[in-house]
């Protein structure tokens, strides 16, 4: 089977909702468009005032601390507002740049956030900066065959949304992507260079349909491969449009 791009996903608000899309225009040296534009800092964040530059994930609300967040889905509306849904909460439509909507968003998240953790305090955005887990503006690249192999090992079909990836490839052999670090790929009109594997955290143990922890994915990965790596970070070296179904070519 020729490898192809099976799914594209973005996460407008860090750790709060995944959104499936059909295509994207990648820019050289930039992350996935509209991915992790906003993040929600908590009361023990290690910066004062509004965020002015990239900051580490420990400063923000995230799924590793609150499994319920993993069940949030997002939909970007035509007017730029974001609709958020969760199986246990009412739908919320917000413009994350508006102060009144920021307050609504933080209040909406309250039932999902542990009371023994520092409370969410503010919605952050830094123009031109993606608030992902690493400072480099990478796109994440993952394999459906490896996800299937991990599912088989755990005896449970696993949603790809556990891994908060951007681009999902179908057609590679299981775990073949582990040998691609340093290689270049062509997807549609874009080219990417694989930078490094992604180390996973406990957020992947939560079921994205229920928001509850139901699998020890980290133990399963370690039993299979001796580490907790899943997926790749890649740098866009040539911008261009990509769409679902595009061939993924190793150069």
Residue, then its C-alpha position, 0 to 999 in steps of 0.5 A: x500500500x502506498x502511504x498516504x495522509x489519512x487524517x489531519x488534526x489541529x488543537x486550537x486551544x492547548x489540551x482543550x479539544x481536538x478538531x479533525x480537518x480535511x486540509x491545511x496550508x503549511x508554511x516553511x518553518x511554522x507549525x500546523x496552522x491554528x494549532x495551539x494558538x491559545x493555552x490556559x495558564x494556572x495559578x502557579x505558572x512561572x511567569x507574571x502577567x500575560x505570557x510574552x513568549x513560549x513557556x513550558x507545558x508545566x505552566x498550563x492546564x493539560x490532560x496529564x493532570x486532568x484526564x477529563x480534558x481529553x474528551x473535549x472536541x473542538x470546531x472552528x466556526x466560520x466567524x472564528x469562534x470555537x465550539x467546544x463539546x464534552x460528554x458531561x458538559x453543555x456546548x460552549x462557543x467562545x472567542x478565546x481573544x475576548x475577555x468575557x469569553x475567556x472567563x466563560x471558558x475557564x468557568x466551563x473547564x472547572x468541573x474537569x479540573x482537579x481541586x487539588x491542582x492550581x486553578x486555571x487563571x488566564x487564557x494566553x496567546x503569543x502572536x506568531x508562537x505555537x504553545x505546544x509542548x516544545x518550543x520549536x515550531x514542529x508538526x507532529x507525524x504519526x502512524x495508524x499502523x503503529x496505533x493498531x499494533x499498540x491497540x493489539x498489544x493492549x487488547x483495546x482499540x485505541x483512538x488516535x486522539x489519545x496522542x494529540x497528533x497533527x498528521x496521521x499516515x496510513x500505509x507504513x509498516x508498524x513502527x517503521x516511522x522510528x527509522x525516519x529521524x533525519x529523513x525528508x518527506x513529501x506530502x502534497x505540495x509540502x516537504x518536511x524533515x523529521x527532527x525527533x521522536x515524541x516522548x509521551x506522557x500520562x495524558x495518553x492513558x485517558x480515553x478521548x470518548x469518556x475522559x477517564x483513564x482506562x489504559x496504561x499506554x506508557x507501560x504498553x509502549x515500554x513493553x513493546x519498544x523499551x521506551x515511551x516514544x510514539x510519533x515524530x516531530x517534523x519541521x516544514x522545509x517547504x511550504x504548500x497545501x496538504x489534503x487528506x489522501x495525499x501521498x506520503x513519500x520518503x525522499 
